[in-house]
Structures are given as structure tokens and as C-alpha cells.
């Protein structure tokens, strides 16, 4: 059975602390302290099964940093 088309998507992840998203592309990027929320734009929310989206960001940090943790995607 085919999976239904996705009409929107969201990705969330956590920074360890001190990191900040300074620029993002191919998605709407929001940061609340250490939680990053990434949502589709108006033109890449509707996806067929097996389709992918590439999004990226530039960031800055203060002091030592770790890898992002706790990623979760939803549609």
C-alpha cells in the first residue's frame, strides 16, 4: 500500500548550549534557547513518498560546543 503524500514537515533538534543558527535555507528556521525547529516552506511542504528535502544552516558558538542531539521529524 502506498503511503499518503506529506503536506508539511517539521524537524526539531537540540544544541548543547552557546550555539546559534545565524542563517538557514530551504526551510523556516526558529531557535528558542537550545531548541531548533525547522519547518517546510510554502514550496517544499508537499512531498511524495520517497522524496527528500535538503536544508542547511550556518551557525555561531560561544565557547566549546557539542553535536546536536535529540532530532525528531514529523509530517
N, C-alpha and C positions, 0 to 999 in steps of 0.2 A: 504494500500500500504506500502511495506517495505521501510524503509529509506536506502539510499545507504551506503556502507561501508565508514568509515572515513579513509583517508590515512595519515593524520597528524593532530596534535592538538597543540594549544598554550593556555596558561593561563597567564594572567597578573594581578598584584595587586600592591598596593602602601603601603609603610611603612610611618609612621608619620614623621620619621626623626631620625637619630642616630642609626638605626638598620642595620645590615649587615648579609647577608647569608654567612656563613663560610663553609658549606658543604651541598651538596644536593645529592639525589639518585633517581633512576628510571626516570630521566629526565635531560635535559640540562638546567642549571640554570644560568641566567645572571642578573646582577644588574647594573643599571645606576642611581646613586644617590639614590632616594627613590623608583624607579620603578623596579619591579621584573618581569622578563619574563621567563616563564617555557615552554620548548618545548619538544616534544616527542624525544626519542632516536631512533636509527635505528631499534630496535627490538620491540618497543611498539607503533608505529605510526598507524599501520593498525588495526582498531577496528571494529567489527561488532556492529550492533545496540544493545544497552543494555549492552555492555561490559564496564567495568570500569578499570581505572588505578590508582594505589596508588603510590604517590610520596611524598617525605618528605624532610625536611631540618633542619639543626641546624643553629643557628644564635647567634649573639652577639649584644650588645647595649651599648650606651653611655648615661647615664642619664635615665630619665623617658621615658617610651615607651607607645604606644597605640596599639590597634588592627589594623591589616592590613585592608585596605579599597579598594573599587573600583575594585573588582575582575571581570574579564571577560574571558570567554572561547570561543575559535573559532576552527573550523576544516577546 
